[in-house]
Each structure stands twice: as structure tokens, then as C-alpha cells.
Amino acid sequence: MIQAGRDDAVDKAIAWLLLGVSAGLGLDLCAKQLLISFPLEQFVFLRSLVGLLLFLLVGRRLGGLRQLATKRWRWHLLRTVLSCFTMFGFFYGLAHMPLVNALTLGFTAPLMVAALSVPLLGEHVGWRRWMAVLAGFVGVLVVLRPGAGLVSVASIAVLVAAFCYACLAITARHLGDTESSYALSVWVIAGPLLLSGILTLDDPWVTPDAASWVLFLLAGACSVIAWIGIVGGYRRASPAILAPFEYTALVGGAIAGYLFWDEVPDGHTLAGAAIIIASGLYVVYREVRWRRPAPPA
């Protein structure tokens, strides 16, 4: 019975995560299109503003504004700073790289989660899973091809964003016992909203047209669903189990990049993505294989 309850909790965590990942892909598609016409800081500001307003509107269904009260404000401040690096880093890379390339580098985050869960959460990661993590970073080298001129500010920005996102996942797991999903989702918007608002004061404002407002509203809605889903997943189960399921967005991103922007990934990008995905799936295979007892005969 205990094992059945644990398996049910993991299944729910995976469902939450997949919901968040799907919404996150929707956000990325909106961002890719909007960043063609709008400065990065204005996009982050409007995306964060819409997202925060939507969070406040649905707050009652998520437990009310009292859920935002916390005694662990230092942790939320850290998560807000990490969120700033995550948003600005990833969206900067997205604006200057093909969609599938940015997603491929961004999806090193699950491997970073598996690695960081050892020193930060005290979880056990065996040598086989460490080899899988190292293989994933070999995949990064295949994509970037150091020496071929593909290592750029944009690619480094995405890798920094991936690391900060991994830290957000780890801290969500750490705070999951005392903080609500609502609080963990809302407070991370405050920092990017404030920072981008300050930065927009120095740049000319680009007035969105009706179609752009629709995309901004859709991006904000996707961001709300993404944060709720991802936080809801990571606070219910081990990051080492959940992280590889985030790769489901990579296939969708490759298809969308081809359909909407005629982006065709080259052989090195596909090979690197395959290595990263395979190493991530091996991590979850080891987790399930060795932690779940064999069924009775």
C-alpha cells in the first residue's frame, strides 16, 4: 500500500510537470515571435506583468493571497534572482538562435538538476547516472562544436539560464514542504518584472498592436500554467525522476521551428540533442529500475 501510494504521487507529479512543460513550450513559441519586433526587456516586462495579473486573478482558486505569506523570504529572494537570470538568459538566446538550438542547450537543465540534487538535497546518484550526466554534457559539446565559431554570447546565456533554472527546480523541492505552489510561482515573477521595468525606462517603447497583445496575453497565460505545473511537479517528487520528462518539449520545438520559421536543425544539433535526451532518459531508467521493488510473482 505504501509503494502504491508512492507510485500514485509520482504519477501525479509527472502529470503536473508535463502540463507545465507543454505550457512552457507555448510560451517559447510566443516569445520567439514577439522578440522579432520587441526589445528583450520590454518583452520580459509585459510577459511578467500579464503573468502576475493572471496569477492574482486565479489566486482564490489556488488558496487565496494568504498563500503568499512566508517566513522563508530569503529563499524566495534567491529564487527571484535566479528567475531573472533564467528569463533574461534564455530569452536572449532564443532571440539570437534557432528555436531548436536554444531548447537543446536549455534542456541540459534536467541533467544539472540530477547533479545538483546530490550536494543540495542529499540524494544518492550512482556512478552510472553520473556517467549519463557527463554524456549529456558531451552532447552539449557536439551542438556547440568548440572551435567552429558556434560558441556565442547567446549560447552561453542559454547555458547560464539552464543552470539557474535547475537551481529553481532544486529550491522548489527544498521548499515544497512549507511553501505553496502559488507562492513558489508568484514570487519568482517579482524580480524580472521589477528589473525589466527599470530597463525599459532607458529604451524607446514599442507600442504593441492587437495581434501582439494577443501573443503577450497568451505568453502570460502559458507562463502561469508553466510555473504552476512545473512547481507542482517538483514539489511532489524527486527532481531526478521528473527532470528527464521535460525533454518532451524538444521534439515539439523542433517541429514548430520548422513550421513557423523554416528552421532546419543540422546534423550536429540533432546528434547532440539525441545524446542529451538519451542520457536524461537513462537517468530516469536507473531511478525507476533500482528504487521500485519487483512485483510479486
Secondary structure, 3 states (H helix, E strand, C coil): CHHHHHHHHHHHHHHHHHHHHHHHHHHHHHHHHHCCCCCHHHHHHHHHHHHHHHHHHCHHHHCCHHHHCCCCHHHHHHHHHHHHHHHHHHHHHHHHCCHHHHHHHHCCHHHHHHHHHHHHHCCCCCHHHHHHHHHHHHHHHHHHCCCCCCCCHHHHHHHHHHHHHHHHHHHHHHHCCCCCHHHHHHHHHHHHHHHHHHHHCCCCCCCCCHHHHHHHHHHHHHHHHHHHHHHHHHCCCCHHHHHHHHHHHHHHHHHHHHHHHCCCCCHHHHHHHHHHHHHHHHHHHHHHHHHCCCCCC
